[in-house]
Amino acid sequence: MKVHVIGGGPAGLYFAILLKKAWPQTRITVFERNRPDDTFGFGVVFSDETLDTFEAYDQESYRAIVGHFAYWDDIEIHFRGTRHRIGGNGFCGCSRATLLEILGRRARALGVEIEYQHEISPLDPLICNADLVVVADGINSRWREAFADRFKPHVDLRPNFFSWMGSTCPFDAFTFFFRETEHGIFIGHCYQYEPQRSTWIVETDPKTFARAGLDKLDEAASARFAEGLFVQELQGHRLSTNRSIWRNFPTIRCERWVADNMVLIGDAKATAHFSIGSGTKLAMEDGIALYEAFRSTGGRDVAAALAEFEARRREEVEKTQHSADVSLVWFEHLERFWNMDPTRFAFGLMTRSKAITYDNLVLRAPKFVKAADRLVARDVRALGFDADVSQPLAPMFQPFRLRSLTLENRLVVSPMCQYSAQDGMPNDWHLVHYGSRAIGGAGLMFTEMTDVSKDARISPGCAGMYNDAHEAAWKRIVDFVYAHSKIKFCLQLGHAGRKGATKLMWEGIDEPLEEGGWPIISASPLPYFPHSPVPREMTRADMDQVVADFVAAAKRGHRAGFDMLELHAAHGYLLASFISPLTNTRRDEYGGTLANRLRFPLEVFRAMRAAWPDEKPMSVRISATDWVDGGLTGDDAVEVARAFAEAGCDLIDVSTGQTVADAQPVFGRMFQTPFSDQIRNEGGLATMCVGAITTADQVNTIIAAGRADLVALARPHLVDPYFTMKAAAWYGAEEIHCPPQYLAGKEQIFRNSARDREEWRDLRRKAKPKTHRDTWKEAAE
């Protein structure tokens, strides 16, 4: 088999090494446009986990790499005169030039041909006629662009500017410097990659870049400017350059990685932002994955191997890119966090990409986590609570107040439609559903979306609050909840709008009823699906009736005894259909600008607020983005939230999407939390986050980092009503309420959890693996 590798970077060289080692008869030629001693950039970063992988696949190159790295275990954060040092990270830095030399030498020793200073045209038939063409020519891939119609690349050029520089300044930790200047904020991402050699990536936002006049500076002048920024941190050392131009980071994705006998790997295929240090890792792991694809398909069937590579590798690459995207956005919005307490700022930085969480940090840096716990406790004490600051509870078990309503903890049972009512009537299913979750220990529980009229229902199985019988049925449930728990109970009221008269969720979500439907209304006459009924565009008379229905339902909710009221203005339902430009095409005073589109939802909210007791809080659920170009964005959501807050809203319940059928949400753990973060920290408003939050660890991470005030979980509560009780046992929150009938169970789970927690920590301490630094030291000795 003849193999041509385009590009002599880490991805192409490592694949060539593995393939040649497995099938020595294969003829492999690497074409590299630069000279062997040319390199751009300074150091590259690997984790202990990545080095484990290298050790497993090629011992020779692994031993050479670990003999040339600088190792660190700590991350150090310098922010507004403070320094936080967090251990347990296990990274190493290696010179990029040294890495390429090691891989090149190993490849040649195995018989791989490397042709340096050989510029290859994507149209050269001699190249394309090889059995396999591995395109590894980097971020500016000529081959990817030449065959763009096949690979379908998408490049997202991020707004922040950065420059990659070097220095002789030593470091014993991966270090972040944050410097505020007259121009704005600058960030230094710094690490040592070999003795007396360190990488300095200087980053800033576009406004600061322009104010500082950096677009007018050449490499040398840019280095002198950065030296002035970080004169104290450099300790007399200078900054050096190597194509250290200011540029924007391109996040590259391709719809396809394979075209005939060509395959993209490394940065030619996909990029991950430098803030998570995964670029070279991804590249070399691409080489491993491509080799494994050939190994699993027999080594000769190119088409089968390339199909296997793309099918198996894509998920891992996209997960890494997602983590990198979340990380880079944190740095792009640094001003949002600038006035935070330094401990909270550092906690947010450490947990920004979701790879590190509260429990993970407890093992790595227990003193740091304890400082974060104390900070949350101090904030709670400042609100008038008697919180223990010396031995604080975990963040999720700190109390919270909304007007006169006090919540025992920050965990919330999210609204979850049960589709089990008859003509809007809650029944025994609802009594058991809400009753069992109430005694599970959460601080707040929401009803499902409860409809304000018969025609406001989503489906025939949706609960309502539009007659005396409904009110009495809900009061029965509320009375049971209060008799047996300390949970607070919120009534969520809504109107389905154009998404009404649909089937039960398990019969076809949002699909229209085939018979037995009812008239539907919306901001504009736009069906949800093309085959859905067309709603009637609301008239002023319709609006007056809807306002009256919401007010009547709110009054019934008060009489039924609910502690709190939420207005559902999300997910494409009636009020959301006014707010989104995708569903509101009106030409009157209720359409057009965001202020006009908010006019009717605010009318409804103000009328409800006037009817609801002043001492009781109200919240609003919003869709913070529509996940569609031209729809609502996070910036819009801040304005929407502020408008409701000015009208008397106490809490913004931050959800996203479900506005239109062709939305493209980016799912993942805690995927909606960044929108809560933005509204809370830009808008200065109390928020509740929802969406793919599944563990108590994640809840503590969110609260400690200041991304939300309350955290709502839906699906975990469906299968485990006692989620909060179990979390309380694990974190030692002994004061959590438990009905006397269940006290024996509480005592047992607390005993067992205390024992399990200590065993878990002991095992993690004892099972700490030998690091690659240890391997290197042993080899040196």
N, C-alpha and C positions, 0 to 999 in steps of 0.2 A: 504494500500500500504506500502511495506517495502522499505526503502531508506537507502543506505549505502553511506556515504560521506568519501572519502579517503583524509585525511588531515584536520587539525584543524586550518588552516589559515583564513584570512579575507574572502576569496571567499566562502569556504565551510561553515563556520559558519554563514555568513549572509544569504546564500541561505537556510540553515536549519531553521534559525529564521523565515524567511518569509513564507516558506512552512508550518512549524508547526503552525504558527499563523493563516494561512488561513484554514488549514485542520488539526485540533488538533488530529484527530484519526490516522493520518499517523505515523507510527513508523520510526523514524529517528535515526540512529546511526552514530556518527562521530568517526572515528578511527584516532588517532594522535600518531605518533611515539615518540614524545618528551613529557616531563613533562609539566604540566600546566604553570609553572613559567619559562620555558626555552624560550628564544627568541634570535633571531639573527638580527643584525642591531640595529638601535637606534630609529630614528623618521620616521614617514610617513607624507606625505603632502596631503592636500585636498584643493580644491578651494571653494570659496563661492558657486559656481554653484553645486559642488558635495555635499556640505552640504545641499543644498536645496533638492536634491534628497533623501538623508538619512532622512531628516525631513518628507518628504512625505510618506516614506515607513514604518518607524518604529520610532514613537515618543520617546519611552523609550530609545532605544540605542542612538538615536540622542542626547537627552538631556544629557546622560552620556558622550558622546564624546565631546560635546561643553563645558562641564564643566572641561575638562582636556586638553584643547589645548592652544598653544601659537599662537597668531594671529599677522600677519603682512600685511601691505598694500604696502610696498615698495620693490623694487629690487635695490640693491646697487652693483656697479661695480667698482672694484679697478684695475686700469690698468696703468702701467708705470707712477706712481706718481700722477695719477689723480683719482678722485672719482665722479661717476655719480650716482644720486639717482632718480629713476623713480617710481612714485606712481601709485595708482589706480589698484592694482593687486588682492588684496583680497584672501590671502591664510592663511591656518593655519597648524601648525605642531602638531602632537600628538605622544606620545611614542608608539612604536609598541607593547611593552609589555602591556601597559595600554589598548590599543585597543583590543588586544586579550583577556584580562581579562574581559573587558566590554562585548564583543560579547559572550564569553564563559558563563558568568554569565546569560546573557539574554537568551541564548539558553537553558541552564539547567532549568531556571525558566519556560520556555514554555513546558518543558518535553522532550527536545532533550537529548538523551543519548550520553555522550562523554566518550570514552575510551582512556585515555592517556597511553603513553608508550606501545602502541599496534602496533607492526609492522605487516602489512598486506601483504601477498604475492599476487601478481597479478594472481596467478594460484589457489588461494584458492576457491574451488567451493561454499563454504558457502557464500562467499562475492559476487561472480559473479551471484549467483542465486537470489539475491534481485531483486525486480521489477525495481529498478533504482540504478545505481552506478555512483556517481558524483566524478570524478577524479580531486581532488584539491590538489595534493601533491607537487605542487611547480615546481620550475625551473628545478630541477633534477628529475623529475617525473619517478619513476620506472614503473608505469603503462603505461605511454606514450611510453616508450622504449620497454616494454614487448609486446605491441600491435602496434609496429611501422609499421608493414605491413598493419594495418588497418587505423591508423591515419596519416601515411606518414609525419612525422615531418621533418623539415629542420632547421638546426641550423647554423646561421651565426655568427661566433666568431669574434668579432670586434678587431682591432689591439691594441687600447689603453688599458693601464693597469689602474686599479683603486683599491683603498682600502677604506673601509667604517669604519670610526672611530667616536669617540664621544669626547665631552669635556664639561667642566663646563663653558666655555666662553659664555657670553650672546650675543644675537643679537636682534635688533629690525627691521631687514629686511632680506630678502633672499639675501645672499651676495656671490658674485663671487670674488675670489682673483686670480690674474695672476702673477706668480713669475718667473722671468728669472734667471737661475743659470748657473754655469759653465758646468753643465750637459745638460741643455736644459730648457724647459718651463714646469712648474707645474701649475695645476689649483686646486683651492679649491672651492667646492660647499658647502656652509655652511648655516644652518638655525637652529633656536631655536625651540625645539618641546615641551618643558615644562620649567618652571622656572629653571634657572641655568643648563639647559641641552641642548646641541646642537649637531647636526650631522655635521661631516666633511667628505666629500668624496674627496679624493685626487686623481687626475687623471693626467696621462702623456702619451706621445707617446712612442712607443717601443724602439726607439733609445735612448731617454733620460733615460728610465727605465734601459736599459742595461749599459749605461755609468755611471749611479749612483750606479750600483751594487745592485739594490734592489732585484734581484732574490736570493741573498745570505742572506737576512735579515729575521729574524723571526718576529712575530707580535710586540713584545716589541721593537726590534731594528727599525722596520719600523715606529713605533709611535715616537720614539726619532728622527729619521731622519726627519719626517714631522714637528715635533716641531721646529727643526732647520730651516726648510724652512719658516715657518710662525710664527717665534718667536715674531715679532712685532704685528701681527694680534691677536695672542693668549693672549697677554697682561698678561703674567705670568701664565696662565692656562695651564694644561697638557692635552694631548690626551690619551684617553682610548681605549681599543680594545675589540672586541667581535667577534671572528672569522674574524678578520680584515686582511685577507690574500690578497695579490695582485692577481688580476685575470682579465680576459678579459670578457667583457659583451657579453652574448649570445643572439642574436635576434632570437627568436623561432617563427616559423610559422608551421602550420599543414594544410595539404590539406583537412583533415576531422577532425571534432571535435567529431563526433558521431560514435560509433561502437556498433551495437545491442542496449543493454540497458545501455551502458556506454557513458558518456559525459565528455569532458575535459572543465575545467574552470580555470580562474586565470592564473598564470605563467605556469602551465602545458600545457596550450593551446597556449598562445602567450605572448611575453614580449615586453615592451616598455622601451627604455633607460631612466635611472634615470635623465637625464638632463631636461626632461619635467615633472618629478614628477608625473607620471601617473600609476605606477605599482599597488599600492594598490587601487587606484581609479578604474582601469580596472577590478581588481579582484572582488571588491564588486559590481560593475555594472554588471559583469557577473552573479553574484548571483541574482541580480534584474531581469536581462533579462531572466534567466532560470525560475525563479518564474513566470514572466509574460507569458512565453510560456505555462506553465501549466495552468495558470489562463484562458488564451484565448482559450485553447483547452478543458476545462472542468475539469482539475485536475486529470484525471484517465488514459488518453491515453498517455502512455509514448512515444511511437513511434512518435505520432503526435506532442507532445510537444517538443521532441528533434529536429525533423525536423524544427519546427517553430523557435526554438532557433537559430539553425545554420543559417537559411535563413535570419532572421531579425537582428541578432547580428553581423554577419561577417563584413558588410560594416563599421559600427562604429569602430570596433576593427582595421580594416585595415587602416582606416583614422588616428586613433591615432598612430598606428605603423609607418605610413608614416611620420607624423609630428615628431615622435621620431627619425626616420632614418635621416631626414634632419637635425635635431638638433645635433645628435651625430656626423654626418659628419663634421659639423662646428667645433666642438671641436677637431676632428681628424686632421683637416687641419689648426690648429691655426697659424702656421708659415706664412700661406698665408696672414693673416690679421695683423701680428704683427707690421708692420711698418706703419700702417694706423694712421691717426690722431685719438686721443683717443675718440673724439665725434663720429666719423664715426665707430670706432670699437665698441663702446657701442651701437650705433644704429643697427649695424649688429647683435650683440649678442641678442638684444631684439627682433629682427624680424626674427631670424634664422629659426624658425620652421613654419613660415607663419601664426601662430595663432594670432600674433600681427602685425599690419601694421601701416603705416604712419597716417592715419586718426584716428585709434584707439589710437595712442599715443598722437595725438593732444588733445584729451579729457582727457587722463590720466595725461600727463606731457607736457603741452604746452610750457613751458620754454625750456625743453629738445629738442623738435622738432624745436623750433625757433633757437636754437644753431646749430642744424643740417642744417637748411636752410641757416644760415649765413655761415657755412663752405662751402657749395656748391657755394654760391655767391662769397666767397673769392677765391675759386679755379677758378671760371669764370673770376673774375677780374684779377687774375694773368696771364690769357691768353690774356689780353688786352681789355676785354670788360668793358663797363661802367655799372657794376652791383651794385645795391643798397644793401649794406651789412647790414645797420641798419634796413631796412624793406624789407627783401628779398622776392622775388617771391618763390612759391613752386618749388622744384627741377625740375619738368618736364618742367617748363616754363623758365628755364635758357638756354641761347644760347650755341651752340657748334660749333667748327670749325674743318674742315678737309681740309688741304692744304689752298687754297684760298676761299673755300666754307664755308659760314657762315649759320648755321641753326638757325631759330628763336626760336625753342624749341626742346625738346628731343623726342617728339612723332613722330612715323613713321607709315605711311600706308604700311603695309607689302605686299610683292609680292603675288598676288592671281590670279591663272590661271582662265580665264573667258571662255575658250573653245568656243569662239564666233566669231573667225576669219574664213575667207574663203581663202584657199590656202595661209595662213600666213598673210592675209591683215587685219589690224585693220580697224574698221568701226565706224558707229555712236554709237554703243553700247559702244565701248571703249572711244569715245569722252565724252559721258555722264558719264560713270563710273569714268574716271580719272578726268574729269572736276569738277564733284560734290564733289569728295573727296578733290580735291585741294583747294577748297574754304572753306573747313571745318576747316582749321586752323592748321593742322599738320605741323611740320617743314620739313619733308622729305617724299617723296612718291616714291615707286618702281613700275616699270612695272611688269606685270606677267613675268614668264620665257619666253623670246623672243628668238626664235630659229634661229641659224645661217645658216641653210640651210633647204631645203625642207625635206630632209631625217633626219634632226635633231629634227623634231617635236615629241612631245609626242602623239598627236592625230590630226585628221584632223581639229580640231577647234582651234589649237594653233597659236598664233601670231608669226610672223617672222620678220627678218630684213636681207633679202638676195636679194632684188632687188630694183630698183629705186622707184617703186610704194609703197613699204613698207616704204621706207625712207620718201617719201612725205606724206604718211598717218600719220606717227608718228610725222612729223614736224607740221602738222595741229593740233594735240593734244597738243604737247609741246607749240606751240604758244598760244593756248587758255589758257593753265594752267598759263603761265607767264603773260598773259594779265590781269588775274583776281585774282591772288593770289600772296603770297610771298613764297609759298612752293618751295622747291628744288626737282628736278625730276631726278631719277636714272634709267638708263636702265639696266635691268638684262638680261644677255646673257647666253644661255645654249645649251646643246645638250643632247637629251634624251637617247642616247645609247641603251642599251638592253631594256629599258622601253619605247621605241618608238613604233609607229604603233599600239597604243592601243585605246580603245573606249573613248568617252567623259566621264568625271567623273561620271555624273549621269546615264550613261548607264552601268557602271561597271568599277570601278577604277582599272587601271593597267591590265585590261583584254584585250587580243590581239584582233585586228580587225578580223572579220570573212571573210571580203573581202575588197579589196582596200588598203591593207597594202603596205609597202615598205621595202627595205633591212635595217637591223639593224646591228650595230657594237658595240663592247664592248672591254674591256681589255682582256677578256677571253671568250671562247665559252660556257657560262653558261646561261641558260634561267632563267627568273625571276620566273615564275611559271613552274611546270613540263610540263604544256600544252602550255607554251609560245614558240614562235619561238626561235630557237637557234641562237644567234648573231654570226656574223663572227668576229674572233679575228683580231684586227687591225694590219695592216702591217705598215711599215715605210711610204709607200706612202699614206695610209689612214691618218696617223698622220700629214703628211705635208699638206694634203688637209684640215683637221680639223683646223689646226693652221691658214691657209690662210682664212678659213671661219670666224673664230673668229675675226681676224684682220680686214677683210673687214666690218664685222658688227660693230666693234668698230668705224671705220672711219665713217660709215653711222650714227652712234649714235651721233658723234660729229657734223656732218653736220646738223643733225636734231635738235641740240640745247640742248641735255641733259647735265645736270650739272655734272653727276657722272656716273660711270660704275661699274657694279657688275658682277663678274664671278661666275656662279652657279657650285659649285663643291661638291654638297651634294645630298642626297636623292636617291643614287643609279644610278643617271644619268651617262653620259659617263665618265666625269672626276672623279666623285666619285668612279666609278667602278675600276679605277686604284688605288685609295688611299686605299681602304679597302682590307684586306687580304682575306675576304670572297668572293670577286668577282674578285680578281686578282691572278691567278695561273700561271702567265707567268714565263718562265725560262730564259728570256733574261734580258737585263739591265733595263727593265721597271717593273720587278717583284722581289719578294723576300723581301728585307728589306724595311722599311718605306721610307728611302731615295730614293731607287730605284722606289718605287711605286709613289712617288711624282714627279719623273723626268718629265713625260709628262705633268701633270697639270701645273707644273711650267714653262715648255716651252711655253704653251699656254698663261699663265699669263704674262710672260716677253714680249712676242711678242705683246700682247695687250697693255701692259704698254708703250712700245716703240711707239706704234701708237696713243696712247691717249695723249692729251696735258698734259704737266708736271704739270701745275697749277691745273688741275682737279683731284679730288680724285678717287680712286678705292677701292672697297671692294670685299671680297670673301665670299660666303656662303659655310659653311662646315657642315658635320654631325659629331658632336663631339663624338658620340658613335653610334655603330651599334645596341645596346641593345641585343647583342648575345654573348655568350661566344666564345672567339677566335677572335672577331671582334675588331674594334677600341674602345679605352677607352678614358677617359678624359685626361689621361697623354699623350696619342698619339696626342690628339687634340691640346695640347699646342705646341708640336713639329710641327705639321702641320701648325698651325697659325704662329709660328715663321718663318717657311720657306717662307710662302707667304709674311710676313712683310719684311723680308730681300730682297725680290724681288720687293718691292715697294708698298705693300698693306697698305692702311691707316686704314681699319676697317674690323674686322672679324665679319661676320654675323653668329651667332652661332645657328644652328639648330641641330637636331639629327635624327638618324634612317632612315627608309624607304629604307634601302640598300638591305635587303633581305626580302622575304615574311614571314619568320617564326620568325621575331623579336618579342621581348616581352618588349615593352616600359612600364615604370612605369608612368602612366598618373596621372595628378593632377594639381592643380593651379600652374602656373609658373614652370612647371615641368622641363623645359629645362634651366632655369635660372642658376642653379648651375654650368653648364658647361661654361656659359659666365663668371660667377664669377671666375672660375678656370683659364680660359685663360687670363682674364683681370688682375688678381692679382698675378698669378704666371708668366705669360708671359710678363706682363707689356705692354699690347696692348689694344688699343681702341676696344670695342666690342659693338655689338647690339644683344639683346636677343629677342627671340620670343617664342611662345608656351603657349597657355592657359592663356594668360594675358588678362584680361577682364575689368579692372577698372582703373580709373585714380589714385586711392589710391594705387593700386599695382605698377603702374608706378613710383609714388613718392617714394614708399618704395624701389624699386630696385635702383633708381638713388641715393637716400640719403645714402643707405648702400654700395654704390660703387660696385654693382654687374654687372653693365653695364653702358655704356655711352649714348646709345640710346635704346629705347624700341619700338618694332614693334608689332602692333596689326593687325590681319587679320579679323577674323569673326566679331568682334565688328564694324569694318568699313563697312562691307558688308551691315549691316542693319541700320547703323547710320553714314553717312558721316560727320556729325557735332559733332562727339564725342569730338574732341579737343576743339571746341568752347564752348560746354557745360561744360567741365572741367575748361576752363579758367574762365567762369562765376562763377563757384563754388569756385575757389581758388582766385578770384579777380585779374586775370591777364588781366588788361584792355587794354593793348597795343596790344593784338592779332589783326592781320589784318582781316578785313572783307570788302568784296566788297560793294560799296555804295548802291547797290540795296538791300542789306540785313541789312543795318545798323539799321533800326527800330527794326528788330528782335533781333539783338545783344543787343541793349539798353534795351529791355524788359527783356531778359533772364538774363542780369547782375543785373537789379533791383530786379527781383524775386529771384535770387539765393542769393543775399546779405541778403534779408529778410529771406529766408528759412534757410540759414546758421546760422543766429543768433537764430532763433526759434529752430533749431535743437540742438544747444549748450545749450540754456536755458532749453529745455525739458530734455536733458540728465543730466543737473545739478540738476534740481528739482526732477527728477524721480529716483535719486540715491536710490536704495533700502536699507532698513535696513539690516545691515550685521549681520552675526552670532556672531561677537564680541559684537554687541549691545544686541543681545539676551542673551548672556552669562552674560553681565554686569547687565542686568535687573534681571536675575535670581539670581545673587549674591546679588543684593540689596534687 
